Amino acid sequence: MKTHISVAVRGSLAAAIAVLAQVATPTIGHALPTIASLTVSPSHGQARSTFTLTYQQTPCVLSQLPQGTEIRFSWNGAPPAGQLLGSALTNSTCKATLVTASPANAGVGSHEVDGYLPIPQDGSPATGTQATASYAVDVAPTAKPTASPTARATATPGANGTPAASANPSAGATPVPSGSVGAGSGGSGSNNAGSSNGNGASTGNGTSGSQSTGFGPPPYLGTPLGLLSVPLTFGFILLLLLLVIALLLWAMAERRRSEKAAAAASRQKVA
């Protein structure tokens, strides 16, 4: 009799211990006796702007939410309706943090973001683990039109009187150096140079003319003695004329002397 009573008591104690163990150690995916919260920082921004999601369970009971547990985050509701943003692992304080961005097709206005502990079977939130917050997508700023660069043409006269066009850029345009070459024209024996300035300076030289040989006009004359000035040339010519005249006079005087001598000799012979 005592043996049957002891067996029954021992069986009851074992069943009670098993029930207490199940209650004290709940399985992940079942309801947790904690409060989940979700914060968003910043709470608004442009489409595709980044923000930080922080999931927290309080009080932190590591036996119920062990360190390294996956927390998922979604956009506009939990799956299957919402769009998955990403996931993060919890730390020793039952906190999971994810840096993500709003979808490219997110419309302007307020949107729901969710953090939750997923059930392994279908990824849906475990009961009591889902937390919700709001994130607002701002209106995109209107792009301001930028002024296109325009060029104003100005004319700068060159040395030969021909205007040289140059461009003065405005509204942020990059100046392009420009210039023109002025051509010179010259007469006989002269050199002329022409120049013009645009944004860049350029010069041009022109040379034309001819050099005379022989007895040419002033200021220089070509003679066998070299290039002489006009006074020296005239003096040289006058000297030559005087020498020629002197030679002619001397020749005439010698001829008369010879004739007189011949006449005197003839008279002596006759006498």
Steps between C-alpha positions, in 0.01 A plus 500: 500500500776739592685406182202598281465835681872582457485425127197725454663787691818474304305504170309812605820682598665418165199633307498822703872555441454452123218757491706752698796452265283569195359813659841628614665440157264608220592423136610782265200603290251478784372795700766671715402678821689816392424832326653565155572854374637647176663840444593671170778759467452730317125475470482652148707552185508474122434177314808273519628697800655287775364473853559281808248252645547391863297205638493454879328251735450596864564361744791318340478128585780320318345165575199611295688707234858364484780715364537454121128453431393628156265799491346595165384841381240574231346796315125571500398203714625157595529219241344394279356850438809702592834530321803360683761766582756270665585324823734537799609289799424586860776584746532431872242771577229351273557777245537471120601792276475527120611783271286492187332726243149558378409329170555692177128484419391628841231764465499834676339490846496283813590127483498216755818317594494179709746298706418147616626156593422274199348154529729249325213336308379801294694806625190667646532687833487294818213596726585793724834577332391751234576871547392782265623854427447768232737644238404793272630544145548870425415679178799513266631857455435662163815528293591860422589568136856602445590779261673383186821681409468760228776669306509868406712580198709815503729639233850628570665678208837366390799702397392496134147623583329158462284418807590175677199326659530363852249330733429624852344204691231559759298293753790276599618411151867409467684770302662379181801702385464631150693738282573590143808573305528844348683511169721795405550637153799706406637698211843495352767431758272522808382262772150512654368300798136443598360367828159446662387387843200280586494313827842377389754722323658419169724696273582478134781651302494580128802594294487628146722712279794480267862606521632715216840454341711743299429869517170509678310765692600632844582431778751247369662448160665185373839583341815297446641674805211385715193669639571875514287787608383759246751775591796266481381365167457848350841602634660193349337568161609867511856396580502264204374776271772738622766237439368437149497872424852538636619212284336651193659840569838340557467300181404813306793692652741220408365491146548878455850473645583223257361700209703807599813292532444345161437841342818643655702205369360551151594869502857421602534255214379757251738762625 
